[in-house]
Amino acid sequence: MALVLVTGGAGFIGSHTVDRLLSLGLDVRILDNLQKPVHMKGKPDYVPEAAEFILGDVRDRDTMEKALKDVEYVFHLAAYQDYLPDFSTFFHVNSVSTALIYEIAVARKLPIKKIIVASSQFVNGEGIYKDKVGRFYYPKRRSNDQLERGLWDFLDDTGSKLEYIWTPETYAAPPNQYAISKYSQELMALNFGERYELPSVALRYSIVQGSRQSFYNMYSGACRIFSLAYYFDKSPTIYEDGRMKRDFVNVHDVVDANILAMNDERTNYQAFNVGGGVDYTVEEFASIVAREFGKEDIKPNITGEYRFGDTRNACSDITKLKALGWTPKRSAAESVKEYVDYLKAQTDLKDILDYAEKSMKSLNVVRKPTKSP
Ligand SMILES: NC(=O)c1ccc[n+]([C@@H]2O[C@H](COP(=O)([O-])OP(=O)(O)OC[C@H]3O[C@@H](n4cnc5c(N)ncnc54)[C@H](O)[C@@H]3O)[C@@H](O)[C@H]2O)c1
């Protein structure tokens, strides 16, 4: 039976991928260092006994050599994901580990059939916009001056609001250390893969949702924050005007995409968006979470504050992967239900809420407009 290595296999997407691979009858090896704060309480119960588990760091050559032994497929999902300015860690964990996989595979002439690298929608940055006469705009970021005036949308020279369009894989404008490291992984996978005939694919996941997403991961975002707020009967905080758009993809749809990428040669040496195909405003998304709790009477608090570094809109064009037969099947409401069921099964929700609130404050990223528009 083919052996599949899943780095980060104790994590959210990794563990669901591991389950699917086992159910398909494949042998699975996990390489994971049970990184804190993702795993505050050690190895999660959901990690199956049926998978071989190597506790180790993807940056360590000896460990990676051991992990790659006799492997036919690699899912490289382990990653450092945060908002902290320890820039080098992003490249040590995300980029160096990817380089190491290819370095070892080339040096040892490993018979690997496919390497699937987790990229991110974040690579798209602020994406692409269009004005009224159809001219395209590729904004890098909103200026501090604009944000201090509370002007949230991108505007053309005449002050008219630009229209956001779904971003295709041909575009990349990584806005921060995490996105740059993810883009570097993508470039390495496609370049080294093609040059050394190691079939490779990079998947740019949109915001992924479902059970097992760490409650201690700052990255897990809106679903966790809104769910905790509604659970404790608090009004969730929404930044800017609540009208920024996002697409959310269910973790089982992501696993479907992973399996397709692993098996389908047409994906070789390419990047694909893996998104939910529906754009929601953050305010709409909060109302999906409120509905799941039956607490629609608790209205969100739209503060008019903003988070430094947030992108205004992030929605991925999934036409390319759909053309290969994949499609997102689960709705955002189903994802939220799965997450909320998982949350309700936890015994330490107060600790989780305290941790989330403290961490957000210490990051000090929330700001208030100080100038008039
Ligand atoms: N969850 C999302 O919404 C999302 C969106 C876009 C891209 N991604 C990408 O998908 C991948 C999986 O994300 P996730 O949400 O499952 O994250 P996660 O934090 O739940 O899982 C990551 C796993 O990697 C492990 N890990 C971290 N550093 C490691 C190291 N140095 N050595 C070995 N193991 C290490 C962690 O212990 C964890 O089990 C990541 O590469 C991430 O960048 C995730």
The ligand as an SDF file (V2000), in Angstrom:
LIG
                    3D

 44 48  0  0  0  0  0  0  0  0999 V2000
   -6.8040   26.9730    8.2050 N   0  0  0  0  0  0  0  0  0  0  0  0
   -6.8790   27.8360    7.2260 C   0  0  0  0  0  0  0  0  0  0  0  0
   -7.8590   28.5930    7.1140 O   0  0  0  0  0  0  0  0  0  0  0  0
   -5.7860   27.9050    6.1820 C   0  0  0  0  0  0  0  0  0  0  0  0
   -5.9640   28.7950    5.1120 C   0  0  0  0  0  0  0  0  0  0  0  0
   -4.9550   28.8790    4.1470 C   0  0  0  0  0  0  0  0  0  0  0  0
   -3.8330   28.0610    4.2470 C   0  0  0  0  0  0  0  0  0  0  0  0
   -3.6930   27.2060    5.3020 N   0  0  0  0  0  0  0  0  0  0  0  0
   -2.4730   26.3670    5.3530 C   0  0  0  0  0  0  0  0  0  0  0  0
   -2.8600   25.0220    5.5480 O   0  0  0  0  0  0  0  0  0  0  0  0
   -1.9010   24.3390    6.3570 C   0  0  0  0  0  0  0  0  0  0  0  0
   -2.5790   23.6720    7.5300 C   0  0  0  0  0  0  0  0  0  0  0  0
   -3.2220   24.6660    8.3140 O   0  0  0  0  0  0  0  0  0  0  0  0
   -4.0990   24.3000    9.5880 P   0  0  0  0  0  0  0  0  0  0  0  0
   -5.1960   25.2840    9.6760 O   0  0  0  0  0  0  0  0  0  0  0  0
   -4.4290   22.8590    9.5750 O   0  0  0  0  0  0  0  0  0  0  0  0
   -3.0620   24.6410   10.7480 O   0  0  0  0  0  0  0  0  0  0  0  0
   -2.8630   23.9640   12.1740 P   0  0  0  0  0  0  0  0  0  0  0  0
   -2.1160   24.9570   12.9840 O   0  0  0  0  0  0  0  0  0  0  0  0
   -4.1300   23.4040   12.7100 O   0  0  0  0  0  0  0  0  0  0  0  0
   -1.9040   22.7310   11.8350 O   0  0  0  0  0  0  0  0  0  0  0  0
   -0.5550   22.8890   11.5620 C   0  0  0  0  0  0  0  0  0  0  0  0
    0.1860   21.7250   12.2050 C   0  0  0  0  0  0  0  0  0  0  0  0
    1.5850   21.8940   11.9150 O   0  0  0  0  0  0  0  0  0  0  0  0
    2.3140   21.5890   13.0890 C   0  0  0  0  0  0  0  0  0  0  0  0
    3.5760   22.3170   13.0360 N   0  0  0  0  0  0  0  0  0  0  0  0
    3.7600   23.6650   13.1220 C   0  0  0  0  0  0  0  0  0  0  0  0
    5.0700   23.9540   13.0620 N   0  0  0  0  0  0  0  0  0  0  0  0
    5.7170   22.7730   12.9100 C   0  0  0  0  0  0  0  0  0  0  0  0
    7.0870   22.4160   12.7960 C   0  0  0  0  0  0  0  0  0  0  0  0
    8.0550   23.3530   12.8350 N   0  0  0  0  0  0  0  0  0  0  0  0
    7.4080   21.1110   12.6540 N   0  0  0  0  0  0  0  0  0  0  0  0
    6.4360   20.1530   12.6290 C   0  0  0  0  0  0  0  0  0  0  0  0
    5.1220   20.4310   12.7440 N   0  0  0  0  0  0  0  0  0  0  0  0
    4.7740   21.7280   12.8920 C   0  0  0  0  0  0  0  0  0  0  0  0
    1.4290   22.0370   14.2500 C   0  0  0  0  0  0  0  0  0  0  0  0
    1.7710   21.3500   15.4550 O   0  0  0  0  0  0  0  0  0  0  0  0
    0.0370   21.6750   13.7240 C   0  0  0  0  0  0  0  0  0  0  0  0
   -0.3460   20.3820   14.1470 O   0  0  0  0  0  0  0  0  0  0  0  0
   -0.8610   25.3790    6.7350 C   0  0  0  0  0  0  0  0  0  0  0  0
    0.2350   25.2400    5.8770 O   0  0  0  0  0  0  0  0  0  0  0  0
   -1.5490   26.6990    6.4960 C   0  0  0  0  0  0  0  0  0  0  0  0
   -0.6240   27.7090    6.1640 O   0  0  0  0  0  0  0  0  0  0  0  0
   -4.6380   27.1180    6.2660 C   0  0  0  0  0  0  0  0  0  0  0  0
  1  2  1  0
  2  3  2  0
  2  4  1  0
  4  5  1  0
  4 44  2  0
  5  6  2  0
  6  7  1  0
  7  8  2  0
  8  9  1  0
  8 44  1  0
  9 10  1  0
  9 42  1  0
 10 11  1  0
 11 12  1  0
 11 40  1  0
 12 13  1  0
 13 14  1  0
 14 15  2  0
 14 16  1  0
 14 17  1  0
 17 18  1  0
 18 19  2  0
 18 20  1  0
 18 21  1  0
 21 22  1  0
 22 23  1  0
 23 24  1  0
 23 38  1  0
 24 25  1  0
 25 26  1  0
 25 36  1  0
 26 27  1  0
 26 35  1  0
 27 28  2  0
 28 29  1  0
 29 30  1  0
 29 35  2  0
 30 31  1  0
 30 32  2  0
 32 33  1  0
 33 34  2  0
 34 35  1  0
 36 37  1  0
 36 38  1  0
 38 39  1  0
 40 41  1  0
 40 42  1  0
 42 43  1  0
M  CHG  2   8   1  16  -1
M  END
$$$$
